[in-house]
Amino acid sequence: MNKSQLLCTFTTKDKLDDTIQHITDVYTIVFNKIFVLENVEIKKELICSYNIDTTVMIEDPEMIPRNTISVHRKKSSNTLYTINALNYLVAALNDGVMDKNFSVPWENYHNTILVTNNNDFRKIRTKIYDIIKI
């Protein structure tokens, strides 16, 4: 099996086709699917979630799509999160204490993306908008 990495690229409905084209031009997509998630609260915002083959080198790093982040996934709750967001969440739920053994109540974050931006924690509730087969 290829070594893969889960990425999310943030886009909007009017730029979705261009974003999908850009992603497929730059990356080798594992599993041949891009999951397009809709922000439940801001419906014009979309998030493309996909796995890339990390053994395939990107010829020009400048070609990496803007607004793309590396994420992890908790399958049981379908939660996508960055490590920074997870650390923030643990500290927030644990009286400010960062404890790697703290058990996150993942059921509270079902179909959610957890991210940070400039030290601002953001919880984005999502639903499937489309599944693009490559």
Residue pairs with C-beta under 8 A, 6 or more apart in sequence:
2 30
2 53
2 54
2 55
3 53
3 54
3 55
4 30
4 51
4 52
4 53
4 54
5 51
5 52
5 54
5 70
6 49
6 50
6 51
6 70
6 71
6 72
6 73
6 80
7 27
7 49
7 50
7 51
7 52
7 68
7 69
7 70
7 71
8 47
8 48
8 49
8 68
8 69
8 71
8 80
8 113
9 19
9 23
9 47
9 48
9 50
9 65
9 67
9 68
10 45
10 46
10 47
10 48
10 67
10 68
10 69
11 19
11 45
11 46
11 47
11 48
11 67
12 44
12 45
12 46
13 43
13 44
13 46
14 44
16 36
16 46
16 48
19 48
19 65
20 34
20 48
20 132
22 65
23 29
23 34
23 48
23 50
23 65
24 34
24 134
25 63
26 58
26 63
26 64
26 65
27 50
27 52
27 53
27 56
27 58
28 52
28 53
28 56
29 50
29 51
29 52
29 53
29 134
30 50
30 51
30 52
30 53
31 51
32 133
32 134
33 50
33 131
33 132
33 133
33 134
34 48
34 49
34 50
34 131
34 132
34 134
35 48
35 49
35 50
35 128
35 131
35 132
36 46
36 47
36 48
36 49
36 128
36 129
36 130
36 131
36 132
37 46
37 47
37 48
37 49
37 113
37 126
37 127
37 128
37 129
38 45
38 46
38 47
38 126
38 127
38 128
38 129
39 45
39 46
39 47
39 124
39 125
39 126
40 125
40 126
40 127
41 124
41 125
45 124
46 129
47 113
47 124
47 126
49 71
49 80
58 64
69 82
69 115
70 82
71 80
71 81
71 82
71 113
72 80
72 81
72 82
72 83
72 86
73 79
73 80
73 81
74 81
74 106
74 109
76 106
77 106
77 107
77 109
77 110
77 111
77 112
78 110
78 111
79 106
79 109
79 110
79 111
79 112
79 113
79 114
80 112
80 113
80 114
81 89
81 109
81 113
81 114
81 115
82 114
82 115
82 116
84 115
84 116
85 114
85 115
85 116
85 121
85 122
86 104
86 114
87 98
88 116
88 121
89 104
89 114
89 121
90 98
90 99
90 100
90 102
90 104
91 97
91 98
92 121
93 102
93 104
93 105
94 102
109 123
111 125
111 126
111 127
112 123
112 124
112 125
112 126
113 123
113 124
113 126
114 121
114 122
114 123
114 124
115 121
115 122
115 124
116 122
